[in-house]
């Protein structure tokens, strides 16, 4: 076990010791609900084990492993067997490989060893909204038709409600996202989040995000890479939106793990530090990176 963990640490590089000037200090007790990892069909910067080792090294409380095409509850189970001291969760993304809006796939998620499957993302890369936004001509997954949710979508929401899972809106349109949240509230869902609400192809307005919060959902803001030229302007837009919505309704996460981008824990720390520079207090940052994601995941 010791040899395995040391090898994982070596694979992700040397981890800096936290200090007053090190943004990693913000990670103590933090939860990242959006970590991409290998194994995957595209190259990632870390695998699930390495992501967990890094999270634990920085004192993080939990991470959620995300894959667009493969459920990650089983991976979370295996990672937990190797890495103690950090809670690792998985989920399912309702794209074409799992049958799209497939309640049976969500039901199966809850039966995987360990019961660590926690998040159900509506379709992302295969969402009708994403495919149309990207101007692609290929099959897609629909959640609605003529302004109404499909029965299959309502059936998926019912399974989420039955097992107390998290409904994440994925890459559906902003209007569809609100439809899902209204249905979730009708069915008694207690854990809902709007997936990177301000990012394409969702592009929710502030008023739409306020409505989503009023329906009981958290609004997710993802840092991505702080090295990109547009990062300062992007973070500023996020900060202004959060001030209007209220930090009590918002969650910060990384959405990292892509090859060439900062490693998830490093990028998450940089994102939190950037929000601190925009005037958010330590208490507000803790609300968005610790308390709110813990509530979303049903942690005490």
Phi, psi and omega in degrees: 000312181300318180297319181297315182291322178297319178297321179295319178297318180297325183293330182263359176096173181288135180262126183290148175280133184293145174214179182300331182262357183269121181299342179297343178298335180288347186276346181300116181082001184281160179232127177252112185270010188212076182243116175275146186202163170268158007289144182204175178273354173234160183289134178243163183279337180217156169264177184299322179295313180297320178300320180290320178299316179296317180299315179296319181300331180262009175078018179291153181276319187200159171221156174243122180276129185237137175222135183292334189236340181240132175300147187242011179296318179294322177296318178301319178300313181293319180296318179300329179292335183260332186234109175269170174085002176212138180272131183238127180238162175230194181186196180220139180248120191278063175265183187301320183299337178255012177092015179065227180287082190239097181299330179295324178293322178292319177300317179298322179308321183286347184260356180290143182315133177092337182058043180263001173285114190238329188247135174245107177273130168298168187308145179245270183297333180261006179296143178306317180298319179293315182297318179290319179300320181279359180056044178261155175243096182195168178299151178215173179251126178260146173250345183212166175209133179053041175079010180232142176294142175292155178298324178299323178295315178298325178293322175297315179301322180297320178292320177302315180295317182303321186256004179066034180278178178262128171267118174248135192284347177065219184254022176292167181292163179299320179294317178294323177301316179293323176299317178297318181293322177297318178293321177299316178297319180299324181270004174085021178296139180253350185226104181222147179214139174273114183295128182018072192302324185270353182277153170294144004263018182280302173054050176292142172280166179298319180296323177293321178294323176296320177296318178301318178296322180294338178274358177102011182262150167274153178252122182268135174238122184253139184282320188059213181269126174280359181272346183287149182301329183274000186301313181301315180293321180296313180296323178297317177299317178299314183300316180295320179293317181297322178299323180285317182286317183110126180304335181294346180250007190239153176229134173260139175213177188267317190054043181243173185129355179286144177301133178093344176267165175304150176299151187309309182295319181295313180294324178297316178299317180296321179296314179298318179298321178296322177291327176297322179293338177274008172101003178286137181283165177300323179294320178292320178295320178297323178299319186276341183245350182234293185295310183297311177296329177295318177297316180302318184274359178075027179270149178266000000 
